[in-house]
Amino acid sequence: MKKRRVLVPFMVLLVIAFITIPFIINRDEEVEIIHDDLEQIIEDGELIVLTINSYASYFNYREVPMGFQYELAQGFAKSLGVELKVKVLNSEVELVNALLNGEGDLIAYNLAITNDRKKELIYCGKENISHQVLVQRNGKELLRDVTQLVGKEVYVMPGKYEERLDNLNNELGGGIIIKEVSQDSITNEDLIEMVAKGKIDYTVTNNELAKINKTYNPNINISLEISFDQRSAWAVRKTSPKLAEAADKWHRENINSAEFEASARRYFELNKHTPQGSILSLKDGRISYYDDLFRKYASQINWDWRLLAALVYTESNFNPSAVSWAGARGLMQLMPSTARAFGVPAGMESDPEQSIKGGVRYIADLQKIFSKIEDKKERIMFVLASYNAGIGHVFDAMALADKYGKDKYVWNGNVAVYMLLKNREEYYKDPVCKSGYFRGTETYNFVRDVLARADMYIKNIKE
């Protein structure tokens, strides 16, 4: 098999990359190997899947590749006994063109099923049904029928959602107050969060994005459908019927498996927020049962121990048995590969001291990465952001800030702005970005919340 180059954005997590990340083919590289069908894939030992960087298909979180479609593709490749390789593209048109050009074997993405595409493709795997839904807050005035939208203000992004709302308005004879949102800094996810926080009452999105965002905002209701169903599925070339048959068979046999259901729950059902309580005892000057460990290890990174405590509280609520939706474990919520890379023995992720020790080693490496930032308080913000999101996404936000004339070594008002914009296609698909889509709101809030809590601890708890 011919070798391809792998671009790694930084060295400190090289070990993690080798352990966890499948071979990612650079989107600008010409692929010379073409597999006609299943026999060639098995003979070559690799399945090349094409996908799109998005909230449900494929994304990078804390230097670990994730995504529902990605996990399904992993399972399928494993069933074939071959290595999974991923090529990320920007649109459905690019996916189809790359597949037909032989640059990949299978589209692992919910590709819209159309009669024109059926002439060139074989759809396979589990058929997905999608539709647009109204996003509203739960409560006694919940809308249960589209006719109740008459007289209501609905905020919507231009494009397919506004078009559907316009058509629905015409079908109802008018009366829906459509508020087009065209600001560059606003995304569909932002509108959903605005509904959750009561800033607006209604918006429209697709049911898949709505399900994912409900795991971050459990007070929203997404039950009211406002469009017809759209069918979608995986796809292969017409010349790969045996691969299509294998994909169909794998989905039939695994759709009710524990692994399949666990993956679906991880992305579409599990609450993404850590429940948070109070400090142990303000009167006694104690934050948690682990204060002595925080004091012991914070000195190794020249941090105030109360800042380290604030990070751990925000990550795990001082619960050493905590396991996040993404699989991060322990007090410091280290991903398994990160834990291994920074000295936490397998099976010891829930041990308080091992978790804190490994997390502090990770922070020490991050501080070296950002050593060019001379101001310590400023550097801490970049370290916190990288700890939460993974350094690749922070590098992307820095590159975007630099491109648009902002200081890439200043967090607030500069890099933080572009971290928030990393869920917009025009930003995460920019050539300066290497890590793709990311829900930057979580990281933005994480940095803010950790620092605010640290300030509160410092004011009320003796050093």
C-alpha positions in Angstrom: 0.0 0.0 0.0 1.4 3.4 -0.9 2.2 5.8 1.9 0.5 9.2 2.4 1.6 12.1 4.5 -0.1 12.9 7.8 0.0 16.5 9.0 0.1 16.8 12.8 -0.4 20.4 14.1 1.7 20.1 17.2 4.2 17.7 18.8 3.1 17.4 22.5 0.2 15.1 21.7 1.9 13.0 19.0 1.6 10.0 21.2 -2.1 10.5 21.6 -2.5 11.0 17.9 -0.8 7.6 17.1 -2.9 5.9 19.7 -6.3 7.3 18.9 -6.6 9.0 15.5 -7.1 7.0 12.3 -5.0 8.0 9.3 -6.5 11.2 8.0 -5.9 12.0 4.4 -5.1 15.6 3.6 -7.9 17.0 1.5 -5.4 18.5 -1.0 -3.5 15.3 -1.6 -4.2 13.2 -4.7 -5.3 9.7 -3.8 -3.7 7.2 -6.2 -5.3 4.0 -4.9 -8.7 3.1 -6.1 -10.7 0.1 -4.8 -13.3 -1.2 -7.2 -15.2 -3.2 -4.7 -15.1 -5.2 -1.4 -12.4 -7.6 -2.6 -9.9 -4.9 -3.3 -10.7 -3.2 0.1 -10.1 -6.4 2.0 -7.0 -7.2 0.0 -5.5 -3.7 0.6 -6.5 -3.8 4.2 -8.2 -0.3 4.3 -11.6 1.2 3.9 -11.5 4.9 2.8 -14.6 6.7 3.9 -15.6 10.2 2.8 -17.5 12.4 5.2 -18.2 16.0 6.2 -16.9 17.8 9.3 -20.0 18.5 11.3 -21.7 18.1 14.6 -23.0 14.6 13.9 -20.7 13.1 11.3 -17.1 13.8 12.3 -15.2 16.2 14.5 -12.2 16.5 16.7 -12.7 16.8 20.5 -9.7 17.0 22.8 -7.5 15.6 20.0 -9.8 12.6 19.6 -11.9 12.0 16.5 -15.6 11.7 17.2 -18.9 11.8 15.6 -21.9 9.4 15.2 -21.2 8.5 11.5 -17.5 8.1 12.3 -18.2 5.6 15.0 -20.5 3.6 12.7 -17.8 3.6 10.0 -15.3 2.4 12.7 -17.6 -0.5 13.5 -18.2 -1.4 9.8 -14.4 -1.3 9.1 -13.8 -3.5 12.1 -16.3 -6.0 10.8 -14.5 -6.2 7.5 -11.1 -6.7 9.3 -9.6 -3.6 7.7 -8.2 -0.2 8.8 -10.4 2.8 8.7 -9.1 5.9 6.9 -11.1 9.2 6.7 -11.1 11.9 4.1 -13.0 15.0 5.1 -14.7 17.2 2.5 -16.8 20.3 2.6 -20.2 19.5 0.9 -22.4 16.8 -0.4 -21.4 17.8 -4.0 -17.7 17.3 -3.0 -18.5 13.9 -1.4 -20.3 12.6 -4.5 -17.5 13.9 -6.9 -14.8 12.4 -4.7 -16.6 9.1 -4.6 -17.1 8.9 -8.3 -13.5 9.9 -8.9 -12.4 6.9 -6.8 -10.9 9.0 -4.0 -12.8 7.0 -1.4 -14.8 3.8 -1.1 -17.9 4.9 0.8 -19.7 8.0 1.9 -20.2 7.7 5.6 -22.6 10.6 6.0 -26.4 11.0 5.7 -26.4 11.9 2.0 -29.8 13.1 0.7 -31.4 10.4 -1.5 -32.4 11.8 -4.9 -33.4 10.2 -8.2 -30.5 11.9 -10.0 -28.0 10.5 -7.6 -29.5 7.0 -7.8 -28.3 6.9 -11.4 -24.6 7.0 -10.2 -24.7 5.7 -6.6 -26.0 2.8 -4.6 -27.4 3.9 -1.3 -26.8 1.6 1.6 -26.8 1.2 5.3 -29.5 2.5 7.6 -31.9 4.9 5.9 -32.2 8.1 8.0 -35.4 10.2 8.0 -34.8 13.9 8.6 -37.1 16.9 8.7 -37.2 20.5 10.0 -38.6 21.2 13.5 -39.7 24.2 15.5 -37.5 24.9 18.5 -39.4 26.3 21.5 -39.2 26.2 25.3 -41.2 23.7 27.3 -44.1 25.3 29.1 -47.8 25.6 29.2 -48.0 27.7 26.0 -46.3 25.0 24.0 -47.3 25.1 20.3 -48.6 21.8 19.1 -49.8 22.6 15.6 -48.2 24.7 12.8 -51.4 26.8 12.6 -50.5 28.2 16.0 -47.5 29.9 14.5 -49.7 32.6 13.0 -49.0 35.9 14.8 -45.7 34.5 16.3 -42.2 35.8 15.7 -39.9 33.1 14.4 -36.1 33.9 14.1 -34.5 32.0 11.3 -31.2 31.8 9.3 -31.5 32.7 5.6 -31.4 29.6 3.3 -33.4 26.4 3.5 -34.9 27.1 6.9 -36.2 30.5 5.9 -37.5 29.1 2.6 -39.5 26.4 4.4 -40.9 28.9 6.8 -41.9 31.2 3.8 -43.6 28.2 2.1 -45.4 27.3 5.3 -46.5 30.9 5.8 -48.0 30.9 2.3 -49.7 27.6 2.9 -51.3 29.1 6.0 -52.4 32.3 4.2 -49.8 34.5 5.9 -49.4 35.7 9.5 -46.1 34.2 10.6 -43.7 37.0 11.6 -40.5 35.8 10.0 -37.4 37.4 11.5 -34.4 36.8 9.3 -31.1 36.7 11.2 -28.2 37.6 9.0 -25.4 38.6 11.4 -22.1 36.9 10.7 -21.7 36.0 14.3 -25.0 34.1 14.7 -25.4 30.4 14.0 -28.3 28.0 14.1 -26.9 26.7 17.4 -26.8 30.2 18.8 -30.5 30.7 17.9 -31.4 27.5 19.7 -29.5 28.6 22.8 -31.3 32.0 22.6 -34.6 30.1 22.7 -33.4 28.1 25.7 -32.4 31.2 27.5 -35.7 33.0 26.7 -34.1 35.7 24.5 -36.4 34.6 21.6 -39.3 32.3 21.5 -39.0 30.3 18.3 -36.5 29.2 15.7 -36.3 26.4 13.1 -33.6 23.8 12.5 -33.3 20.1 11.4 -34.2 17.4 13.8 -30.7 16.0 14.0 -29.1 19.3 15.1 -32.1 19.9 17.4 -31.5 16.5 19.2 -27.9 17.3 19.7 -28.6 20.8 21.0 -31.3 19.5 23.4 -28.5 17.6 25.2 -27.0 21.0 26.0 -30.3 22.7 26.6 -32.8 20.3 28.1 -35.5 22.9 28.5 -36.2 23.1 24.7 -39.0 21.3 22.9 -38.4 20.0 19.4 -41.5 17.9 18.8 -43.3 20.0 16.3 -42.4 19.0 12.7 -42.8 21.7 10.0 -41.5 20.0 6.9 -41.8 16.9 4.9 -39.4 14.0 5.5 -36.1 13.8 3.6 -34.5 10.4 3.2 -30.7 10.0 3.4 -28.2 7.2 3.8 -24.6 6.1 3.1 -23.6 5.6 -0.5 -21.1 3.8 -2.7 -20.3 3.8 -6.5 -22.4 1.6 -8.8 -19.2 -0.5 -9.3 -19.2 -1.5 -5.6 -22.4 -3.6 -5.1 -20.7 -6.1 -2.8 -19.5 -3.2 -0.5 -23.1 -1.9 -0.4 -24.4 -5.4 0.5 -21.8 -5.7 3.3 -22.9 -2.2 4.6 -26.6 -3.2 4.5 -25.8 -6.5 6.3 -23.7 -4.8 9.0 -26.4 -2.2 9.7 -29.2 -4.9 9.9 -27.1 -6.9 12.3 -26.0 -4.0 14.5 -28.8 -1.5 14.5 -30.2 -3.0 17.8 -26.9 -3.8 19.3 -25.7 -2.3 22.6 -22.8 -0.5 20.9 -25.1 1.1 18.3 -27.5 2.3 20.9 -24.7 3.6 23.2 -23.3 5.6 20.3 -26.6 7.1 19.4 -27.3 8.0 23.1 -23.8 9.6 23.4 -24.5 12.1 20.7 -28.3 12.6 20.7 -29.5 11.9 24.3 -26.9 12.2 27.0 -26.9 15.5 28.9 -23.6 17.2 28.0 -23.4 19.3 31.2 -21.8 18.2 34.5 -24.2 18.6 37.4 -22.7 21.1 39.9 -23.1 21.5 43.6 -21.6 23.7 46.3 -18.1 23.8 48.0 -17.5 21.5 50.9 -17.4 24.1 53.7 -16.8 27.8 53.3 -16.8 28.1 57.1 -14.0 25.6 57.6 -12.1 27.0 54.6 -12.4 23.7 52.6 -13.3 23.4 48.9 -13.3 19.7 48.5 -11.9 16.4 50.0 -9.0 16.8 47.6 -7.6 20.2 48.7 -4.4 18.7 49.9 -3.8 17.1 46.5 -4.5 20.4 44.8 -2.0 22.1 47.0 0.6 19.4 46.4 0.4 19.4 42.6 -0.6 23.0 41.7 2.9 24.1 42.8 4.4 22.0 40.0 2.7 24.3 37.4 3.0 27.5 39.4 -0.7 27.8 39.8 -2.8 28.9 42.8 -4.2 25.6 44.1 -7.7 27.2 44.2 -7.5 27.7 40.4 -6.7 24.0 40.0 -9.7 23.3 42.3 -11.9 25.5 40.1 -10.9 23.6 37.0 -11.6 20.3 38.6 -15.0 21.4 39.9 -16.0 22.7 36.5 -14.9 19.4 34.9 -16.2 16.8 37.3 -17.9 18.5 40.3 -15.2 16.8 42.4 -16.6 13.3 41.4 -13.7 10.9 40.9 -16.0 8.4 39.2 -17.4 10.9 36.7 -17.5 9.8 33.0 -18.4 12.4 30.4 -20.5 11.8 27.3 -17.2 11.7 25.3 -15.6 9.1 27.6 -13.4 11.5 29.6 -12.9 10.1 33.1 -12.0 11.0 36.7 -11.6 14.3 38.6 -9.7 16.0 35.8 -11.8 14.4 33.0 -8.9 13.1 31.0 -9.7 11.2 27.7 -8.3 7.7 28.0 -5.5 8.3 25.5 -4.5 11.6 27.2 -4.4 9.8 30.5 -2.1 7.2 29.1 0.2 9.8 27.5 0.6 11.7 30.8 1.3 8.7 33.0 -2.1 7.6 34.4 -2.1 3.8 34.4 -4.9 1.9 32.7 -7.8 1.4 35.1 -6.6 4.2 37.5 -8.5 7.0 35.9 -10.8 7.3 38.9 -8.0 7.4 41.4 -8.0 11.0 42.6 -4.2 11.4 42.9 -3.4 9.7 39.6 -6.0 11.9 37.8 -4.7 15.1 39.3 -1.1 14.1 38.7 -1.8 13.3 35.0 -3.9 16.4 34.5 -1.2 18.6 36.0 1.4 17.0 33.7 -0.9 17.8 30.7 -1.3 21.4 31.9 2.5 21.7 32.2 2.9 20.7 28.6 0.2 23.2 27.5 2.0 26.0 29.4 5.1 25.2 27.4 3.1 25.4 24.1 1.9 28.9 25.0 5.2 30.1 26.5 5.2 33.0 24.0 2.4 34.5 25.9 4.3 36.4 28.6 1.4 37.6 30.7 0.6 34.7 33.1 -3.1 35.4 33.4 -3.5 35.6 29.6 -1.6 32.3 29.2 -3.8 30.6 31.7 -6.9 31.4 29.5 -5.3 29.7 26.5 -4.3 26.7 28.6 -7.8 26.4 30.0 -9.3 26.6 26.5 -6.9 23.9 25.2 -7.6 21.7 28.2 -11.3 21.9 27.5 -11.4 21.8 23.7 -8.1 20.3 22.6 -5.2 22.4 21.4 -6.0 22.0 17.7 -9.2 24.1 18.0 -7.4 26.8 19.9 -4.7 26.9 17.3 -7.5 27.3 14.7 -9.0 30.2 16.6 -5.6 31.8 16.9 -5.1 31.5 13.2 -8.5 33.0 12.4 -7.8 35.9 14.8 -4.5 36.6 13.1 -6.1 36.4 9.6 -8.7 39.0 10.6 -6.3 41.4 12.2 -6.8 40.5 15.8 -4.0 39.8 18.4 -3.7 36.0 18.4 -2.0 36.1 21.8 -5.0 37.8 23.5 -8.0 35.7 24.5 -10.9 38.0 25.4 -12.2 40.0 22.5 -9.8 38.3 20.1 -9.1 34.5 20.0 -12.3 33.9 22.1 -14.4 35.5 19.4 -13.2 33.1 16.8 -13.5 30.1 19.1 -17.2 31.0 19.2 -17.3 31.2 15.4 -15.9 27.7 15.0 -19.3 26.2 14.5 -19.9 28.4 11.3 -18.9 26.8 8.0 -17.2 29.9 6.6 -14.9 29.8 9.6 -14.2 26.2 10.4 -13.8 25.4 6.6 -11.3 28.3 6.2 -7.9 27.0 4.9 -6.2 28.2 8.1 -8.2 25.8 10.2 -6.9 22.3 10.6 -9.3 20.8 13.1 -12.7 21.6 11.6 -16.0 22.0 13.2 -16.3 22.7 17.0 -19.0 23.9 19.4 -16.9 26.8 20.8 -19.6 28.1 23.1 -18.7 25.3 25.6 -15.0 26.3 25.7 -15.8 30.0 25.9 -18.0 29.4 28.9 -15.5 26.9 30.4 -12.7 29.5 30.5 -15.1 32.2 31.9 -16.6 29.9 34.5 -13.3 28.4 35.8 -11.8 31.9 36.2 -14.9 33.3 38.0 -15.0 30.3 40.3 -11.3 30.6 41.0 -11.8 34.3 42.0 -14.6 33.3 44.3 -12.4 30.6 45.9 -9.5 32.9 46.3 -11.6 35.6 48.0 -13.3 33.2 50.4 -10.8 30.3 51.1 -7.4 30.9 52.7 -4.3 30.0 50.8 
